[in-house]
């Protein structure tokens, strides 16, 4: 699934880049598309919408949910699984999206929430300016998972949006208990 998650993130990115090109074109100079800003609320919404729709296709109930208008539930985004009696039986995916915070220490606070989740899949989406900053954060977050006393096996996908390059840089790994 991690590779599929990356594909979805790349498709979200590609649409955002196309939108940036179109905005620059409307302003009369498509060569300045990189100066167009993919604003944090739009990033957040685009990512949640994509994962919400894909999760529904897989039979998961998402929070937030466009079906029930339910808001966030413990994390910025989750896929939940229920039995036939309507009882929660599993949280399959937890995601924290911290694209308005531009400092690693602030992002770390929300990443720490993922450590305690017992979902199989854990995704962090964040942004920093330079490739070096993103790569250092990816390393630090991976080190944090190695320090945490995990209670369940998990697969992590860390997605660092590099604002200077207009691209995601990924790190994925598994934690076995």
C-alpha positions as CSV (number, residue, x, y, z in Angstrom):
1,X,0.0,0.0,0.0
2,X,2.8,2.4,0.7
3,X,3.8,2.5,-3.0
4,X,0.1,3.2,-3.8
5,X,0.0,6.0,-1.3
6,X,3.1,7.6,-3.0
7,X,1.3,7.4,-6.3
8,X,-1.7,9.2,-4.9
9,X,0.5,11.9,-3.4
10,X,2.3,12.4,-6.7
11,X,-1.1,12.7,-8.5
12,X,-2.1,15.4,-5.9
13,X,1.2,17.1,-6.5
14,X,0.8,17.0,-10.3
15,X,-2.6,18.5,-10.1
16,X,-1.3,21.3,-7.9
17,X,1.6,22.0,-10.3
18,X,-0.8,22.1,-13.2
19,X,-3.0,24.6,-11.3
20,X,0.1,26.7,-10.6
21,X,0.9,26.8,-14.3
22,X,-2.6,27.8,-15.1
23,X,-2.6,30.6,-12.6
24,X,0.7,31.9,-13.9
25,X,-0.6,31.7,-17.5
26,X,-3.7,33.7,-16.5
27,X,-1.4,36.3,-15.0
28,X,0.4,36.5,-18.4
29,X,3.7,34.7,-17.6
30,X,3.6,30.9,-17.3
31,X,7.4,30.9,-16.8
32,X,6.8,32.3,-13.2
33,X,4.6,29.3,-12.2
34,X,7.0,28.4,-9.3
35,X,6.1,31.8,-7.7
36,X,2.5,30.7,-7.4
37,X,1.9,29.4,-3.9
38,X,0.1,26.0,-3.2
39,X,-1.5,27.3,0.0
40,X,-1.6,25.1,3.0
41,X,-5.4,24.8,3.3
42,X,-5.5,23.7,-0.4
43,X,-2.7,21.1,0.2
44,X,-4.5,19.8,3.2
45,X,-7.9,19.5,1.5
46,X,-6.5,17.9,-1.7
47,X,-4.6,15.2,0.3
48,X,-7.6,14.4,2.5
49,X,-10.0,14.3,-0.4
50,X,-7.8,11.9,-2.4
51,X,-7.3,9.6,0.6
52,X,-11.0,9.8,1.5
53,X,-12.1,8.8,-2.0
54,X,-9.6,6.0,-2.3
55,X,-10.4,4.7,1.2
56,X,-14.1,4.6,0.4
57,X,-13.2,2.5,-2.7
58,X,-11.4,0.1,-0.3
59,X,-14.4,0.0,2.1
60,X,-13.0,2.2,4.8
61,X,-14.8,5.0,6.6
62,X,-12.8,8.2,6.7
63,X,-12.7,11.0,9.2
64,X,-13.2,13.7,8.2
65,X,-16.0,12.5,6.1
66,X,-17.9,14.1,3.3
67,X,-20.7,11.5,3.6
68,X,-21.6,12.3,7.2
69,X,-20.0,15.8,7.5
70,X,-18.1,14.4,10.5
71,X,-14.9,16.3,11.4
72,X,-11.5,15.1,12.4
73,X,-11.2,12.2,14.8
74,X,-8.1,12.2,17.0
75,X,-5.8,12.7,14.0
76,X,-6.0,14.9,10.9
77,X,-7.2,12.0,8.9
78,X,-8.0,8.3,9.5
79,X,-9.4,5.2,7.8
80,X,-11.6,3.2,10.1
81,X,-13.1,-0.2,9.8
82,X,-16.3,-1.4,11.4
83,X,-18.0,-4.7,11.9
84,X,-21.6,-5.6,10.8
85,X,-22.9,-4.4,14.2
86,X,-21.3,-1.0,13.7
87,X,-18.5,-1.5,16.2
88,X,-15.1,-0.1,15.5
89,X,-12.7,-3.0,14.9
90,X,-9.7,-1.3,13.4
91,X,-8.0,1.9,12.5
92,X,-6.2,1.1,9.3
93,X,-4.5,4.4,8.5
94,X,-3.6,7.5,10.6
95,X,-2.3,10.7,9.0
96,X,-1.0,13.9,10.3
97,X,-0.8,16.8,7.8
98,X,1.4,19.7,9.0
99,X,1.8,21.9,6.0
100,X,1.2,25.2,7.8
101,X,4.1,24.7,10.2
102,X,7.5,25.5,8.7
103,X,9.7,24.4,11.7
104,X,10.7,20.8,12.4
105,X,10.1,21.1,16.1
106,X,6.5,22.1,15.6
107,X,6.0,19.3,13.1
108,X,7.6,16.8,15.6
109,X,4.8,17.6,18.1
110,X,2.2,16.2,15.6
111,X,4.5,13.4,14.4
112,X,4.7,12.1,18.0
113,X,0.9,11.5,17.9
114,X,1.5,9.0,15.1
115,X,3.9,7.0,17.2
116,X,1.1,6.1,19.6
117,X,-1.4,5.1,16.9
118,X,-1.9,1.4,16.5
119,X,-2.8,1.6,12.8
120,X,-1.0,-0.5,10.2
121,X,-0.3,2.6,8.1
122,X,1.0,5.9,9.4
123,X,1.5,8.9,7.2
124,X,3.1,12.3,8.0
125,X,2.8,15.1,5.4
126,X,4.9,18.2,6.2
127,X,6.7,21.0,4.4
128,X,10.0,22.7,4.8
129,X,11.8,25.1,2.4
130,X,15.0,23.3,1.3
131,X,15.8,19.8,0.3
132,X,18.4,19.7,3.1
133,X,15.8,20.7,5.7
134,X,13.3,18.0,4.5
135,X,16.0,15.3,4.4
136,X,17.1,16.1,7.9
137,X,13.6,16.1,9.2
138,X,12.9,12.7,7.5
139,X,16.0,11.3,9.3
140,X,15.0,12.8,12.6
141,X,11.4,11.4,12.4
142,X,12.7,8.0,11.5
143,X,15.1,8.1,14.5
144,X,12.1,9.1,16.7
145,X,10.3,5.9,15.6
146,X,13.3,3.8,16.5
147,X,13.3,5.4,20.0
148,X,9.6,4.9,20.7
149,X,8.5,1.7,22.4
150,X,6.0,0.6,19.7
151,X,3.2,-1.7,20.6
152,X,2.2,-2.8,17.1
153,X,3.7,-3.3,13.7
154,X,3.4,-0.3,11.4
155,X,4.4,0.9,8.0
156,X,5.4,4.6,7.9
157,X,5.3,7.0,4.9
158,X,6.9,10.4,5.6
159,X,6.1,12.9,2.8
160,X,8.2,16.1,3.0
161,X,7.0,18.8,0.6
162,X,10.1,20.8,-0.4
163,X,8.8,24.3,-1.2
164,X,11.9,25.4,-3.1
165,X,11.7,22.4,-5.4
166,X,7.9,22.0,-5.6
167,X,8.1,18.3,-4.9
168,X,7.6,15.6,-2.3
169,X,10.6,13.8,-0.8
170,X,9.7,10.5,0.7
171,X,10.9,8.1,3.4
172,X,9.1,4.9,4.1
173,X,10.0,2.1,6.5
174,X,8.5,-0.6,8.7
175,X,8.5,-1.0,12.4
176,X,8.2,-4.6,13.7
177,X,7.4,-5.3,17.3
